[in-house]
């Protein structure tokens, strides 16, 4: 038997039925699903020190389990001493089983390690069913060895769903285990 991610199995077994009951979908293909997760980090100090990009790529590769790529600047900005084509960040796009594995690790082990964690804000939706989450410290992930990091950086996590509205997307992400704050 082939390996199936725990959250992917839970989505097929429980979440589809719960969302169909909540929103009254007539076809199983109407049920929103998680399409991809994009994890990105801007490293503005990399203009002066090129090694920071390598550290960011290595850390994001450890966290996500997939090779990160360096992002490059699109235009010159004289005020920041930035030239077109310089590396200024790193990102990873997760799909399929790796996406569900990352979401599982984020919900079960990383977010509970945040200090004074009360839940994530429900204001990060963009109006089209996608959710953005900012993480202030990369050390909440158990894959990161705190002795080997050179500086504490944050990252942005974007959940891209096939939902039409923010309400549907919030229900989907809540069913998948994201702990939203109770307003």
C-alpha positions in Angstrom: 0.0 0.0 0.0 1.3 3.4 -0.9 1.9 6.1 1.7 -0.8 8.8 2.0 -0.3 11.9 4.1 -2.4 11.9 7.3 -4.2 15.2 6.5 -4.9 14.2 2.9 -6.6 11.1 4.2 -8.5 13.1 6.8 -9.6 15.6 4.0 -11.0 12.8 1.9 -12.7 11.0 4.8 -14.0 13.8 7.0 -13.5 17.3 5.6 -15.3 16.8 2.3 -18.4 15.5 4.1 -18.4 18.3 6.7 -18.0 21.1 4.1 -20.7 19.5 1.9 -23.1 19.5 4.8 -22.2 23.1 5.8 -22.4 24.7 2.4 -24.8 22.4 0.6 -22.6 21.5 -2.3 -24.4 19.3 -4.9 -21.2 17.8 -6.4 -18.0 16.7 -4.6 -16.0 18.7 -7.2 -17.5 21.9 -5.7 -15.9 21.3 -2.3 -12.9 23.6 -1.9 -9.5 22.1 -1.5 -6.0 23.2 -0.7 -4.1 23.7 -3.9 -0.7 24.8 -2.8 1.3 26.3 0.1 3.9 28.9 -0.7 6.5 29.6 2.0 8.6 32.7 1.3 11.1 34.9 3.1 12.6 38.2 2.2 16.2 38.8 3.1 16.8 42.5 2.6 20.3 42.3 4.3 21.4 40.0 1.5 22.3 43.2 -0.6 25.4 43.5 1.6 26.1 39.8 2.5 25.4 37.1 -0.2 25.8 34.3 2.3 22.5 35.2 4.0 20.6 33.9 0.9 22.4 30.6 1.2 21.4 30.3 4.9 17.8 31.2 4.1 17.6 28.7 1.3 19.1 26.0 3.5 16.8 26.7 6.4 13.7 26.7 4.2 14.8 23.5 2.6 15.1 21.9 6.1 11.7 23.2 7.2 9.7 22.2 4.2 11.5 19.1 3.0 11.8 20.6 -0.6 14.6 22.5 -2.1 14.0 26.3 -1.8 14.9 28.7 -4.6 16.4 32.2 -4.3 14.2 35.0 -5.5 15.8 37.8 -7.5 14.9 41.5 -7.6 13.0 42.7 -10.6 14.2 46.3 -10.8 16.8 48.7 -9.5 16.1 50.6 -6.3 18.9 53.1 -5.6 17.7 54.0 -2.1 18.4 50.3 -1.0 21.5 49.9 -3.2 19.6 47.2 -5.0 20.3 46.2 -8.6 18.1 44.2 -10.9 18.9 40.5 -10.7 20.3 40.4 -7.2 19.0 37.7 -4.9 16.9 39.1 -2.1 14.8 36.3 -0.8 13.9 32.6 -0.9 10.7 30.7 -1.5 9.2 27.2 -1.8 6.0 26.1 -3.4 4.6 22.9 -1.9 1.9 20.7 -3.6 0.6 17.2 -3.0 1.8 15.1 -0.2 4.6 17.5 0.8 2.0 20.2 1.2 -0.1 18.1 3.6 3.0 17.0 5.5 4.1 20.6 6.0 0.6 21.7 7.1 0.5 18.8 9.5 3.9 19.7 11.0 2.9 23.4 11.2 -0.3 22.7 13.0 0.8 19.9 15.4 4.4 20.9 16.3 5.4 24.4 15.1 2.4 26.7 16.1 2.1 25.3 19.6 5.8 26.3 20.2 5.0 30.0 19.6 5.2 32.0 22.8 1.8 33.0 24.3 0.0 31.4 21.4 -3.7 32.3 21.3 -4.5 31.2 17.8 -3.9 32.7 14.4 -5.7 35.8 13.2 -8.6 35.4 10.8 -7.9 38.7 9.0 -5.3 37.3 6.6 -7.8 36.4 3.9 -7.5 38.1 0.5 -11.2 38.1 -0.6 -10.6 35.2 -3.1 -10.3 32.3 -0.7 -6.5 32.5 0.0 -5.0 32.9 3.4 -1.7 34.6 4.4 0.1 33.8 7.7 3.2 35.5 9.0 5.6 33.7 11.2 8.0 35.9 13.2 10.6 33.3 14.2 11.9 30.3 12.2 13.0 28.6 15.4 9.4 27.4 16.1 10.0 24.5 13.6 11.6 21.5 15.3 13.8 20.9 12.2 15.9 24.0 13.0 18.8 23.6 15.3 18.9 26.8 17.4 22.6 26.6 17.8 23.3 26.7 14.1 21.2 29.7 13.1 23.0 33.0 12.5 20.0 35.3 13.0 16.3 35.0 13.7 14.1 35.7 10.7 10.4 35.4 9.9 8.6 34.0 6.9 5.3 34.2 5.1 3.1 31.2 4.5 0.4 31.5 1.8 -2.4 28.9 1.6 -3.9 28.9 -1.9 -7.3 27.2 -1.9 -9.9 26.6 -4.6 -12.6 28.3 -2.5 -14.7 31.1 -4.0 -15.2 33.0 -0.7 -13.2 33.7 2.4 -15.9 32.0 4.5 -15.5 28.8 2.6 -11.7 29.0 2.8 -11.8 29.6 6.6 -14.1 26.6 7.1 -11.7 24.5 5.0 -8.6 25.6 6.9 -10.4 25.2 10.2 -11.4 21.6 9.3 -7.8 20.9 8.3 -6.7 22.0 11.8 -5.6 25.6 11.6 -6.4 27.2 15.1 -8.1 30.5 14.3 -8.6 32.9 17.2 -12.1 33.1 18.7 -13.2 36.7 18.2 
